[in-house]
Amino acid sequence: MSERLVNCVRLKAELPGLDTPPLPNELGQRIFENVSKEAWAEFLEHFKMVINEYRLDLTSPMADQVFEQKAEEFFFSDNYRMPEGYVPEKP
């Protein structure tokens, strides 16, 4: 069985998509239909930085709200910016 391909909105290429929606809601379905595995992994790494920056308690409902807000911005906003002073890690 071949991998499901999506036209990734983040990486602007046809790439393998996620196996299942990452969230049980409309945003999760949008991500499933429009975001590649590679871009999702990129977002998860980015969100680690957000967790540290905002000192989020991952057991709180607020963390879920921030996660969804940042995912929406990261994938579907034209003017998403990384936090000021952010320097990506070198491979």
Distance bins in CASP14 RR format, pairs under 12 A and 6 or more apart:
PFRMAT RR
TARGET T0000
AUTHOR 0000-0000-0000
RMODE 2
METHOD distances of the structure
MODEL  1
1 19 0 0 0 0 0 1 0 0 0 0 0
2 16 0 0 0 0 1 0 0 0 0 0 0
2 17 0 0 0 0 0 1 0 0 0 0 0
3 14 0 0 0 0 0 1 0 0 0 0 0
3 15 0 0 0 0 1 0 0 0 0 0 0
3 16 1 0 1 0 0 0 0 0 0 0 0
3 17 1 0 0 1 0 0 0 0 0 0 0
3 18 0 0 0 0 0 1 0 0 0 0 0
3 19 0 0 0 0 1 0 0 0 0 0 0
3 36 0 0 0 0 0 1 0 0 0 0 0
3 37 0 0 0 0 1 0 0 0 0 0 0
3 38 0 0 0 0 0 1 0 0 0 0 0
4 14 0 0 0 0 0 1 0 0 0 0 0
4 15 0 0 0 0 0 1 0 0 0 0 0
4 16 1 0 0 1 0 0 0 0 0 0 0
4 17 1 0 1 0 0 0 0 0 0 0 0
4 18 0 0 0 0 1 0 0 0 0 0 0
4 19 1 0 0 1 0 0 0 0 0 0 0
4 20 0 0 0 0 0 1 0 0 0 0 0
4 32 0 0 0 0 1 0 0 0 0 0 0
4 33 0 0 0 0 1 0 0 0 0 0 0
4 35 0 0 0 0 0 1 0 0 0 0 0
4 36 0 0 0 0 0 1 0 0 0 0 0
4 37 0 0 0 0 1 0 0 0 0 0 0
5 13 0 0 0 0 1 0 0 0 0 0 0
5 14 1 0 1 0 0 0 0 0 0 0 0
5 15 1 0 0 1 0 0 0 0 0 0 0
5 16 1 0 0 1 0 0 0 0 0 0 0
5 17 1 0 0 1 0 0 0 0 0 0 0
5 18 0 0 0 0 0 1 0 0 0 0 0
5 33 0 0 0 0 0 1 0 0 0 0 0
5 34 0 0 0 0 0 1 0 0 0 0 0
5 35 0 0 0 0 0 1 0 0 0 0 0
5 36 0 0 0 0 1 0 0 0 0 0 0
5 37 0 0 0 0 0 1 0 0 0 0 0
5 38 0 0 0 0 0 1 0 0 0 0 0
6 12 0 0 0 0 0 1 0 0 0 0 0
6 13 0 0 0 0 1 0 0 0 0 0 0
6 14 1 0 0 1 0 0 0 0 0 0 0
6 15 1 0 0 1 0 0 0 0 0 0 0
6 16 1 0 0 1 0 0 0 0 0 0 0
6 17 1 0 1 0 0 0 0 0 0 0 0
6 18 0 0 0 0 1 0 0 0 0 0 0
6 19 0 0 0 0 0 1 0 0 0 0 0
6 30 0 0 0 0 0 1 0 0 0 0 0
6 31 0 0 0 0 1 0 0 0 0 0 0
6 32 0 0 0 0 1 0 0 0 0 0 0
6 33 1 0 0 1 0 0 0 0 0 0 0
6 34 1 0 0 1 0 0 0 0 0 0 0
6 35 1 0 0 1 0 0 0 0 0 0 0
6 36 1 0 1 0 0 0 0 0 0 0 0
6 37 0 0 0 0 1 0 0 0 0 0 0
6 38 0 0 0 0 0 1 0 0 0 0 0
6 39 0 0 0 0 1 0 0 0 0 0 0
6 40 0 0 0 0 0 1 0 0 0 0 0
6 75 0 0 0 0 0 1 0 0 0 0 0
7 13 1 0 0 1 0 0 0 0 0 0 0
7 14 1 0 1 0 0 0 0 0 0 0 0
7 15 0 0 0 0 1 0 0 0 0 0 0
7 16 0 0 0 0 0 1 0 0 0 0 0
7 17 0 0 0 0 1 0 0 0 0 0 0
7 33 0 0 0 0 1 0 0 0 0 0 0
7 34 1 0 0 1 0 0 0 0 0 0 0
7 35 0 0 0 0 1 0 0 0 0 0 0
7 36 0 0 0 0 1 0 0 0 0 0 0
7 39 0 0 0 0 0 1 0 0 0 0 0
8 14 1 0 0 1 0 0 0 0 0 0 0
8 15 1 0 1 0 0 0 0 0 0 0 0
8 16 0 0 0 0 1 0 0 0 0 0 0
8 17 1 0 0 1 0 0 0 0 0 0 0
8 18 0 0 0 0 0 1 0 0 0 0 0
8 31 0 0 0 0 0 1 0 0 0 0 0
8 32 0 0 0 0 0 1 0 0 0 0 0
8 33 0 0 0 0 0 1 0 0 0 0 0
8 34 1 0 0 1 0 0 0 0 0 0 0
8 35 1 0 1 0 0 0 0 0 0 0 0
8 36 1 1 0 0 0 0 0 0 0 0 0
8 37 0 0 0 0 1 0 0 0 0 0 0
8 38 1 0 0 1 0 0 0 0 0 0 0
8 39 1 0 1 0 0 0 0 0 0 0 0
8 40 0 0 0 0 1 0 0 0 0 0 0
8 41 0 0 0 0 0 1 0 0 0 0 0
8 42 0 0 0 0 0 1 0 0 0 0 0
8 43 0 0 0 0 0 1 0 0 0 0 0
8 75 0 0 0 0 1 0 0 0 0 0 0
8 76 0 0 0 0 0 1 0 0 0 0 0
9 15 0 0 0 0 0 1 0 0 0 0 0
9 17 0 0 0 0 0 1 0 0 0 0 0
9 30 0 0 0 0 1 0 0 0 0 0 0
9 31 0 0 0 0 1 0 0 0 0 0 0
9 32 0 0 0 0 0 1 0 0 0 0 0
9 33 0 0 0 0 1 0 0 0 0 0 0
9 34 1 0 1 0 0 0 0 0 0 0 0
9 35 1 0 0 1 0 0 0 0 0 0 0
9 36 0 0 0 0 1 0 0 0 0 0 0
9 39 1 0 0 1 0 0 0 0 0 0 0
9 40 0 0 0 0 0 1 0 0 0 0 0
9 43 0 0 0 0 0 1 0 0 0 0 0
9 71 0 0 0 0 0 1 0 0 0 0 0
9 72 0 0 0 0 0 1 0 0 0 0 0
9 74 0 0 0 0 1 0 0 0 0 0 0
9 75 1 0 1 0 0 0 0 0 0 0 0
9 76 1 0 0 1 0 0 0 0 0 0 0
9 77 0 0 0 0 0 1 0 0 0 0 0
9 78 0 0 0 0 0 1 0 0 0 0 0
9 80 0 0 0 0 0 1 0 0 0 0 0
10 17 0 0 0 0 0 1 0 0 0 0 0
10 31 0 0 0 0 1 0 0 0 0 0 0
10 34 0 0 0 0 1 0 0 0 0 0 0
10 35 1 0 0 1 0 0 0 0 0 0 0
10 36 1 0 0 1 0 0 0 0 0 0 0
10 37 0 0 0 0 0 1 0 0 0 0 0
10 38 0 0 0 0 1 0 0 0 0 0 0
10 39 1 1 0 0 0 0 0 0 0 0 0
10 40 0 0 0 0 1 0 0 0 0 0 0
10 41 0 0 0 0 0 1 0 0 0 0 0
10 42 1 0 0 1 0 0 0 0 0 0 0
10 43 1 0 0 1 0 0 0 0 0 0 0
10 46 0 0 0 0 0 1 0 0 0 0 0
10 71 0 0 0 0 0 1 0 0 0 0 0
10 73 0 0 0 0 0 1 0 0 0 0 0
10 74 1 0 0 1 0 0 0 0 0 0 0
10 75 1 0 1 0 0 0 0 0 0 0 0
10 76 0 0 0 0 1 0 0 0 0 0 0
10 77 0 0 0 0 0 1 0 0 0 0 0
10 78 0 0 0 0 0 1 0 0 0 0 0
10 80 0 0 0 0 1 0 0 0 0 0 0
11 17 0 0 0 0 0 1 0 0 0 0 0
11 34 0 0 0 0 0 1 0 0 0 0 0
11 35 0 0 0 0 1 0 0 0 0 0 0
11 36 1 0 1 0 0 0 0 0 0 0 0
11 37 0 0 0 0 0 1 0 0 0 0 0
11 38 1 0 0 1 0 0 0 0 0 0 0
11 39 1 0 1 0 0 0 0 0 0 0 0
11 40 0 0 0 0 0 1 0 0 0 0 0
11 41 0 0 0 0 0 1 0 0 0 0 0
11 42 0 0 0 0 1 0 0 0 0 0 0
11 43 0 0 0 0 0 1 0 0 0 0 0
11 74 0 0 0 0 0 1 0 0 0 0 0
11 75 0 0 0 0 0 1 0 0 0 0 0
12 34 0 0 0 0 0 1 0 0 0 0 0
12 35 0 0 0 0 0 1 0 0 0 0 0
12 36 0 0 0 0 0 1 0 0 0 0 0
12 38 0 0 0 0 0 1 0 0 0 0 0
12 39 0 0 0 0 1 0 0 0 0 0 0
12 75 0 0 0 0 0 1 0 0 0 0 0
13 35 0 0 0 0 0 1 0 0 0 0 0
13 36 1 0 0 1 0 0 0 0 0 0 0
13 38 0 0 0 0 1 0 0 0 0 0 0
13 39 0 0 0 0 1 0 0 0 0 0 0
14 34 0 0 0 0 0 1 0 0 0 0 0
14 36 0 0 0 0 1 0 0 0 0 0 0
14 38 0 0 0 0 0 1 0 0 0 0 0
15 34 0 0 0 0 0 1 0 0 0 0 0
15 35 0 0 0 0 1 0 0 0 0 0 0
15 36 1 1 0 0 0 0 0 0 0 0 0
15 37 1 0 0 1 0 0 0 0 0 0 0
15 38 1 0 1 0 0 0 0 0 0 0 0
15 39 1 0 0 1 0 0 0 0 0 0 0
15 40 0 0 0 0 0 1 0 0 0 0 0
15 41 0 0 0 0 0 1 0 0 0 0 0
15 42 0 0 0 0 0 1 0 0 0 0 0
16 35 0 0 0 0 0 1 0 0 0 0 0
16 36 1 0 0 1 0 0 0 0 0 0 0
16 37 1 0 1 0 0 0 0 0 0 0 0
16 38 1 0 0 1 0 0 0 0 0 0 0
16 39 0 0 0 0 0 1 0 0 0 0 0
16 40 0 0 0 0 0 1 0 0 0 0 0
16 41 0 0 0 0 0 1 0 0 0 0 0
17 31 0 0 0 0 1 0 0 0 0 0 0
17 32 1 0 0 1 0 0 0 0 0 0 0
17 33 0 0 0 0 1 0 0 0 0 0 0
17 34 0 0 0 0 1 0 0 0 0 0 0
17 35 1 0 0 1 0 0 0 0 0 0 0
17 36 1 0 1 0 0 0 0 0 0 0 0
17 37 1 0 1 0 0 0 0 0 0 0 0
17 38 0 0 0 0 1 0 0 0 0 0 0
17 39 0 0 0 0 1 0 0 0 0 0 0
17 40 0 0 0 0 1 0 0 0 0 0 0
17 41 0 0 0 0 0 1 0 0 0 0 0
18 28 0 0 0 0 1 0 0 0 0 0 0
18 29 0 0 0 0 0 1 0 0 0 0 0
18 30 0 0 0 0 0 1 0 0 0 0 0
18 31 1 0 0 1 0 0 0 0 0 0 0
18 32 1 0 1 0 0 0 0 0 0 0 0
18 33 0 0 0 0 1 0 0 0 0 0 0
18 34 0 0 0 0 0 1 0 0 0 0 0
18 35 1 0 0 1 0 0 0 0 0 0 0
18 36 1 0 0 1 0 0 0 0 0 0 0
18 37 1 0 1 0 0 0 0 0 0 0 0
18 38 0 0 0 0 0 1 0 0 0 0 0
18 39 0 0 0 0 1 0 0 0 0 0 0
18 40 1 0 1 0 0 0 0 0 0 0 0
18 41 0 0 0 0 1 0 0 0 0 0 0
18 43 0 0 0 0 0 1 0 0 0 0 0
18 44 0 0 0 0 0 1 0 0 0 0 0
18 75 0 0 0 0 0 1 0 0 0 0 0
19 32 0 0 0 0 1 0 0 0 0 0 0
19 36 0 0 0 0 0 1 0 0 0 0 0
19 37 0 0 0 0 1 0 0 0 0 0 0
19 40 0 0 0 0 0 1 0 0 0 0 0
20 28 0 0 0 0 1 0 0 0 0 0 0
20 29 0 0 0 0 0 1 0 0 0 0 0
20 31 0 0 0 0 0 1 0 0 0 0 0
20 32 1 0 0 1 0 0 0 0 0 0 0
20 33 0 0 0 0 0 1 0 0 0 0 0
20 37 0 0 0 0 0 1 0 0 0 0 0
20 40 0 0 0 0 0 1 0 0 0 0 0
21 27 0 0 0 0 1 0 0 0 0 0 0
21 28 1 0 1 0 0 0 0 0 0 0 0
21 29 1 0 1 0 0 0 0 0 0 0 0
21 30 0 0 0 0 1 0 0 0 0 0 0
21 31 1 0 0 1 0 0 0 0 0 0 0
21 32 1 1 0 0 0 0 0 0 0 0 0
21 33 0 0 0 0 1 0 0 0 0 0 0
21 34 0 0 0 0 0 1 0 0 0 0 0
21 35 0 0 0 0 0 1 0 0 0 0 0
21 40 0 0 0 0 0 1 0 0 0 0 0
21 71 0 0 0 0 0 1 0 0 0 0 0
22 28 1 0 1 0 0 0 0 0 0 0 0
22 29 0 0 0 0 1 0 0 0 0 0 0
22 30 0 0 0 0 0 1 0 0 0 0 0
22 31 1 0 1 0 0 0 0 0 0 0 0
22 32 1 0 0 1 0 0 0 0 0 0 0
22 33 0 0 0 0 0 1 0 0 0 0 0
22 34 0 0 0 0 0 1 0 0 0 0 0
22 35 0 0 0 0 1 0 0 0 0 0 0
22 37 0 0 0 0 0 1 0 0 0 0 0
22 39 0 0 0 0 0 1 0 0 0 0 0
22 40 1 0 0 1 0 0 0 0 0 0 0
22 41 0 0 0 0 0 1 0 0 0 0 0
22 43 0 0 0 0 1 0 0 0 0 0 0
22 44 0 0 0 0 1 0 0 0 0 0 0
22 47 0 0 0 0 0 1 0 0 0 0 0
22 67 0 0 0 0 1 0 0 0 0 0 0
22 68 0 0 0 0 0 1 0 0 0 0 0
22 71 0 0 0 0 1 0 0 0 0 0 0
22 75 0 0 0 0 0 1 0 0 0 0 0
23 29 0 0 0 0 1 0 0 0 0 0 0
23 30 0 0 0 0 1 0 0 0 0 0 0
23 31 1 0 0 1 0 0 0 0 0 0 0
23 32 0 0 0 0 1 0 0 0 0 0 0
23 35 0 0 0 0 0 1 0 0 0 0 0
23 40 0 0 0 0 0 1 0 0 0 0 0
23 43 0 0 0 0 0 1 0 0 0 0 0
23 64 0 0 0 0 1 0 0 0 0 0 0
23 65 0 0 0 0 0 1 0 0 0 0 0
23 67 0 0 0 0 1 0 0 0 0 0 0
23 68 1 0 0 1 0 0 0 0 0 0 0
23 71 1 0 0 1 0 0 0 0 0 0 0
23 72 0 0 0 0 0 1 0 0 0 0 0
23 75 0 0 0 0 0 1 0 0 0 0 0
24 31 0 0 0 0 0 1 0 0 0 0 0
24 32 0 0 0 0 0 1 0 0 0 0 0
24 64 0 0 0 0 0 1 0 0 0 0 0
24 68 0 0 0 0 0 1 0 0 0 0 0
25 31 0 0 0 0 1 0 0 0 0 0 0
25 32 0 0 0 0 0 1 0 0 0 0 0
25 64 0 0 0 0 0 1 0 0 0 0 0
25 67 0 0 0 0 0 1 0 0 0 0 0
25 68 1 0 0 1 0 0 0 0 0 0 0
25 71 0 0 0 0 0 1 0 0 0 0 0
25 72 0 0 0 0 0 1 0 0 0 0 0
26 32 0 0 0 0 0 1 0 0 0 0 0
26 33 0 0 0 0 0 1 0 0 0 0 0
26 68 0 0 0 0 0 1 0 0 0 0 0
26 71 0 0 0 0 0 1 0 0 0 0 0
26 72 0 0 0 0 0 1 0 0 0 0 0
26 76 0 0 0 0 0 1 0 0 0 0 0
27 33 0 0 0 0 0 1 0 0 0 0 0
27 34 0 0 0 0 0 1 0 0 0 0 0
27 35 0 0 0 0 0 1 0 0 0 0 0
27 64 0 0 0 0 0 1 0 0 0 0 0
27 65 0 0 0 0 0 1 0 0 0 0 0
27 67 0 0 0 0 1 0 0 0 0 0 0
27 68 1 0 1 0 0 0 0 0 0 0 0
27 69 0 0 0 0 1 0 0 0 0 0 0
27 70 0 0 0 0 0 1 0 0 0 0 0
27 71 1 0 0 1 0 0 0 0 0 0 0
27 72 1 0 0 1 0 0 0 0 0 0 0
27 73 0 0 0 0 0 1 0 0 0 0 0
27 74 0 0 0 0 0 1 0 0 0 0 0
27 75 0 0 0 0 1 0 0 0 0 0 0
27 76 0 0 0 0 1 0 0 0 0 0 0
28 34 0 0 0 0 1 0 0 0 0 0 0
28 35 0 0 0 0 1 0 0 0 0 0 0
28 40 0 0 0 0 0 1 0 0 0 0 0
28 43 0 0 0 0 0 1 0 0 0 0 0
28 67 0 0 0 0 0 1 0 0 0 0 0
28 68 0 0 0 0 1 0 0 0 0 0 0
28 71 0 0 0 0 1 0 0 0 0 0 0
28 72 0 0 0 0 1 0 0 0 0 0 0
28 75 0 0 0 0 0 1 0 0 0 0 0
28 76 0 0 0 0 0 1 0 0 0 0 0
29 35 0 0 0 0 0 1 0 0 0 0 0
30 68 0 0 0 0 0 1 0 0 0 0 0
30 71 0 0 0 0 1 0 0 0 0 0 0
30 72 0 0 0 0 1 0 0 0 0 0 0
30 75 1 0 0 1 0 0 0 0 0 0 0
30 76 1 0 0 1 0 0 0 0 0 0 0
31 37 0 0 0 0 0 1 0 0 0 0 0
31 39 0 0 0 0 1 0 0 0 0 0 0
31 40 1 0 0 1 0 0 0 0 0 0 0
31 43 0 0 0 0 1 0 0 0 0 0 0
31 44 0 0 0 0 0 1 0 0 0 0 0
31 67 0 0 0 0 0 1 0 0 0 0 0
31 68 0 0 0 0 0 1 0 0 0 0 0
31 71 1 0 0 1 0 0 0 0 0 0 0
31 72 0 0 0 0 1 0 0 0 0 0 0
31 74 0 0 0 0 1 0 0 0 0 0 0
31 75 1 0 0 1 0 0 0 0 0 0 0
31 76 0 0 0 0 1 0 0 0 0 0 0
32 39 0 0 0 0 0 1 0 0 0 0 0
32 40 0 0 0 0 1 0 0 0 0 0 0
32 71 0 0 0 0 0 1 0 0 0 0 0
32 75 0 0 0 0 0 1 0 0 0 0 0
33 75 0 0 0 0 0 1 0 0 0 0 0
33 76 0 0 0 0 0 1 0 0 0 0 0
34 40 0 0 0 0 0 1 0 0 0 0 0
34 71 0 0 0 0 0 1 0 0 0 0 0
34 72 0 0 0 0 0 1 0 0 0 0 0
34 74 0 0 0 0 0 1 0 0 0 0 0
34 75 1 0 0 1 0 0 0 0 0 0 0
34 76 1 0 0 1 0 0 0 0 0 0 0
35 41 0 0 0 0 0 1 0 0 0 0 0
35 42 0 0 0 0 1 0 0 0 0 0 0
35 43 1 0 0 1 0 0 0 0 0 0 0
35 44 0 0 0 0 0 1 0 0 0 0 0
35 71 0 0 0 0 1 0 0 0 0 0 0
35 72 0 0 0 0 0 1 0 0 0 0 0
35 74 0 0 0 0 1 0 0 0 0 0 0
35 75 1 0 1 0 0 0 0 0 0 0 0
35 76 0 0 0 0 1 0 0 0 0 0 0
36 42 0 0 0 0 1 0 0 0 0 0 0
36 43 0 0 0 0 0 1 0 0 0 0 0
36 75 0 0 0 0 0 1 0 0 0 0 0
37 43 0 0 0 0 0 1 0 0 0 0 0
37 44 0 0 0 0 0 1 0 0 0 0 0
38 44 0 0 0 0 0 1 0 0 0 0 0
38 45 0 0 0 0 0 1 0 0 0 0 0
39 45 0 0 0 0 0 1 0 0 0 0 0
39 46 0 0 0 0 0 1 0 0 0 0 0
39 71 0 0 0 0 0 1 0 0 0 0 0
39 74 0 0 0 0 1 0 0 0 0 0 0
39 75 1 0 0 1 0 0 0 0 0 0 0
39 76 0 0 0 0 0 1 0 0 0 0 0
40 46 0 0 0 0 0 1 0 0 0 0 0
40 47 0 0 0 0 0 1 0 0 0 0 0
40 71 0 0 0 0 1 0 0 0 0 0 0
40 74 0 0 0 0 1 0 0 0 0 0 0
40 75 0 0 0 0 1 0 0 0 0 0 0
41 47 0 0 0 0 0 1 0 0 0 0 0
41 48 0 0 0 0 0 1 0 0 0 0 0
42 48 0 0 0 0 0 1 0 0 0 0 0
42 49 0 0 0 0 0 1 0 0 0 0 0
42 71 0 0 0 0 0 1 0 0 0 0 0
42 74 0 0 0 0 1 0 0 0 0 0 0
42 75 0 0 0 0 1 0 0 0 0 0 0
42 82 0 0 0 0 0 1 0 0 0 0 0
42 88 0 0 0 0 0 1 0 0 0 0 0
42 89 0 0 0 0 0 1 0 0 0 0 0
43 49 0 0 0 0 0 1 0 0 0 0 0
43 50 0 0 0 0 1 0 0 0 0 0 0
43 67 0 0 0 0 1 0 0 0 0 0 0
43 68 0 0 0 0 0 1 0 0 0 0 0
43 70 1 0 0 1 0 0 0 0 0 0 0
43 71 1 0 0 1 0 0 0 0 0 0 0
43 72 0 0 0 0 0 1 0 0 0 0 0
43 73 0 0 0 0 0 1 0 0 0 0 0
43 74 1 0 1 0 0 0 0 0 0 0 0
43 75 1 0 0 1 0 0 0 0 0 0 0
43 76 0 0 0 0 0 1 0 0 0 0 0
43 80 0 0 0 0 0 1 0 0 0 0 0
44 50 0 0 0 0 0 1 0 0 0 0 0
44 51 0 0 0 0 0 1 0 0 0 0 0
44 67 0 0 0 0 1 0 0 0 0 0 0
44 70 0 0 0 0 0 1 0 0 0 0 0
44 71 0 0 0 0 1 0 0 0 0 0 0
44 74 0 0 0 0 0 1 0 0 0 0 0
45 51 0 0 0 0 0 1 0 0 0 0 0
45 52 0 0 0 0 0 1 0 0 0 0 0
45 74 0 0 0 0 0 1 0 0 0 0 0
45 82 0 0 0 0 0 1 0 0 0 0 0
45 86 0 0 0 0 0 1 0 0 0 0 0
45 88 0 0 0 0 1 0 0 0 0 0 0
45 89 0 0 0 0 1 0 0 0 0 0 0
46 52 0 0 0 0 0 1 0 0 0 0 0
46 53 0 0 0 0 0 1 0 0 0 0 0
46 67 0 0 0 0 0 1 0 0 0 0 0
46 70 1 0 0 1 0 0 0 0 0 0 0
46 71 0 0 0 0 1 0 0 0 0 0 0
46 73 0 0 0 0 0 1 0 0 0 0 0
46 74 1 0 0 1 0 0 0 0 0 0 0
46 75 0 0 0 0 0 1 0 0 0 0 0
46 80 0 0 0 0 1 0 0 0 0 0 0
46 81 0 0 0 0 0 1 0 0 0 0 0
46 82 1 0 0 1 0 0 0 0 0 0 0
46 83 0 0 0 0 1 0 0 0 0 0 0
46 86 0 0 0 0 1 0 0 0 0 0 0
46 88 0 0 0 0 1 0 0 0 0 0 0
46 89 0 0 0 0 0 1 0 0 0 0 0
47 53 0 0 0 0 0 1 0 0 0 0 0
47 54 0 0 0 0 0 1 0 0 0 0 0
47 56 0 0 0 0 1 0 0 0 0 0 0
47 58 0 0 0 0 0 1 0 0 0 0 0
47 63 0 0 0 0 1 0 0 0 0 0 0
47 64 0 0 0 0 0 1 0 0 0 0 0
47 66 0 0 0 0 1 0 0 0 0 0 0
47 67 1 0 0 1 0 0 0 0 0 0 0
47 68 0 0 0 0 0 1 0 0 0 0 0
47 69 0 0 0 0 0 1 0 0 0 0 0
47 70 1 0 0 1 0 0 0 0 0 0 0
47 71 1 0 0 1 0 0 0 0 0 0 0
47 73 0 0 0 0 0 1 0 0 0 0 0
47 74 0 0 0 0 1 0 0 0 0 0 0
47 75 0 0 0 0 0 1 0 0 0 0 0
48 54 0 0 0 0 0 1 0 0 0 0 0
48 56 0 0 0 0 0 1 0 0 0 0 0
48 58 0 0 0 0 0 1 0 0 0 0 0
48 67 0 0 0 0 0 1 0 0 0 0 0
48 70 0 0 0 0 0 1 0 0 0 0 0
48 89 0 0 0 0 0 1 0 0 0 0 0
49 55 0 0 0 0 0 1 0 0 0 0 0
49 56 0 0 0 0 0 1 0 0 0 0 0
49 70 0 0 0 0 1 0 0 0 0 0 0
49 74 0 0 0 0 0 1 0 0 0 0 0
49 82 0 0 0 0 1 0 0 0 0 0 0
49 83 1 0 0 1 0 0 0 0 0 0 0
49 85 0 0 0 0 0 1 0 0 0 0 0
49 86 1 0 0 1 0 0 0 0 0 0 0
49 87 0 0 0 0 0 1 0 0 0 0 0
49 88 0 0 0 0 1 0 0 0 0 0 0
49 89 0 0 0 0 1 0 0 0 0 0 0
50 56 1 0 0 1 0 0 0 0 0 0 0
50 58 0 0 0 0 0 1 0 0 0 0 0
50 63 0 0 0 0 1 0 0 0 0 0 0
50 66 1 0 0 1 0 0 0 0 0 0 0
50 67 0 0 0 0 1 0 0 0 0 0 0
50 68 0 0 0 0 0 1 0 0 0 0 0
50 69 0 0 0 0 1 0 0 0 0 0 0
50 70 1 0 1 0 0 0 0 0 0 0 0
50 71 0 0 0 0 0 1 0 0 0 0 0
50 73 0 0 0 0 0 1 0 0 0 0 0
50 74 0 0 0 0 1 0 0 0 0 0 0
50 80 0 0 0 0 0 1 0 0 0 0 0
50 82 0 0 0 0 0 1 0 0 0 0 0
50 83 0 0 0 0 1 0 0 0 0 0 0
50 86 0 0 0 0 0 1 0 0 0 0 0
51 57 0 0 0 0 1 0 0 0 0 0 0
51 58 1 0 0 1 0 0 0 0 0 0 0
51 60 0 0 0 0 0 1 0 0 0 0 0
51 62 0 0 0 0 0 1 0 0 0 0 0
51 63 1 0 0 1 0 0 0 0 0 0 0
51 66 0 0 0 0 1 0 0 0 0 0 0
51 67 0 0 0 0 1 0 0 0 0 0 0
51 70 0 0 0 0 1 0 0 0 0 0 0
52 58 0 0 0 0 0 1 0 0 0 0 0
52 83 0 0 0 0 0 1 0 0 0 0 0
52 86 0 0 0 0 0 1 0 0 0 0 0
53 66 0 0 0 0 0 1 0 0 0 0 0
53 70 0 0 0 0 0 1 0 0 0 0 0
53 82 0 0 0 0 0 1 0 0 0 0 0
53 83 1 0 0 1 0 0 0 0 0 0 0
53 84 0 0 0 0 0 1 0 0 0 0 0
53 85 0 0 0 0 0 1 0 0 0 0 0
53 86 0 0 0 0 1 0 0 0 0 0 0
54 60 0 0 0 0 0 1 0 0 0 0 0
54 62 0 0 0 0 1 0 0 0 0 0 0
54 63 0 0 0 0 1 0 0 0 0 0 0
54 65 0 0 0 0 0 1 0 0 0 0 0
54 66 1 0 0 1 0 0 0 0 0 0 0
54 67 0 0 0 0 0 1 0 0 0 0 0
54 69 0 0 0 0 0 1 0 0 0 0 0
54 70 0 0 0 0 1 0 0 0 0 0 0
54 83 0 0 0 0 1 0 0 0 0 0 0
55 62 0 0 0 0 0 1 0 0 0 0 0
55 63 0 0 0 0 0 1 0 0 0 0 0
55 66 0 0 0 0 0 1 0 0 0 0 0
56 62 1 0 0 1 0 0 0 0 0 0 0
56 63 1 0 1 0 0 0 0 0 0 0 0
56 64 0 0 0 0 1 0 0 0 0 0 0
56 65 0 0 0 0 0 1 0 0 0 0 0
56 66 1 0 0 1 0 0 0 0 0 0 0
56 67 0 0 0 0 1 0 0 0 0 0 0
56 69 0 0 0 0 0 1 0 0 0 0 0
56 70 0 0 0 0 0 1 0 0 0 0 0
57 63 1 0 0 1 0 0 0 0 0 0 0
57 64 0 0 0 0 0 1 0 0 0 0 0
57 66 0 0 0 0 0 1 0 0 0 0 0
58 64 0 0 0 0 1 0 0 0 0 0 0
58 66 0 0 0 0 0 1 0 0 0 0 0
58 67 0 0 0 0 1 0 0 0 0 0 0
60 66 0 0 0 0 1 0 0 0 0 0 0
60 67 0 0 0 0 0 1 0 0 0 0 0
61 67 0 0 0 0 0 1 0 0 0 0 0
61 68 0 0 0 0 0 1 0 0 0 0 0
62 68 0 0 0 0 0 1 0 0 0 0 0
62 69 0 0 0 0 0 1 0 0 0 0 0
63 69 0 0 0 0 0 1 0 0 0 0 0
63 70 0 0 0 0 0 1 0 0 0 0 0
64 70 0 0 0 0 0 1 0 0 0 0 0
64 71 0 0 0 0 0 1 0 0 0 0 0
65 71 0 0 0 0 0 1 0 0 0 0 0
65 72 0 0 0 0 0 1 0 0 0 0 0
66 72 0 0 0 0 0 1 0 0 0 0 0
66 73 0 0 0 0 0 1 0 0 0 0 0
66 74 0 0 0 0 0 1 0 0 0 0 0
67 73 0 0 0 0 0 1 0 0 0 0 0
67 74 0 0 0 0 0 1 0 0 0 0 0
68 74 0 0 0 0 0 1 0 0 0 0 0
68 75 0 0 0 0 0 1 0 0 0 0 0
68 76 0 0 0 0 0 1 0 0 0 0 0
69 75 0 0 0 0 0 1 0 0 0 0 0
69 76 0 0 0 0 0 1 0 0 0 0 0
69 77 0 0 0 0 0 1 0 0 0 0 0
69 80 0 0 0 0 0 1 0 0 0 0 0
70 76 0 0 0 0 0 1 0 0 0 0 0
70 77 0 0 0 0 0 1 0 0 0 0 0
70 80 0 0 0 0 1 0 0 0 0 0 0
70 81 0 0 0 0 0 1 0 0 0 0 0
70 82 0 0 0 0 0 1 0 0 0 0 0
70 83 0 0 0 0 0 1 0 0 0 0 0
71 77 0 0 0 0 0 1 0 0 0 0 0
71 80 0 0 0 0 0 1 0 0 0 0 0
72 80 0 0 0 0 1 0 0 0 0 0 0
73 79 0 0 0 0 1 0 0 0 0 0 0
73 80 1 0 1 0 0 0 0 0 0 0 0
73 81 0 0 0 0 1 0 0 0 0 0 0
73 82 0 0 0 0 0 1 0 0 0 0 0
73 83 0 0 0 0 0 1 0 0 0 0 0
74 80 1 0 1 0 0 0 0 0 0 0 0
74 81 0 0 0 0 0 1 0 0 0 0 0
74 82 0 0 0 0 1 0 0 0 0 0 0
82 88 0 0 0 0 1 0 0 0 0 0 0
END
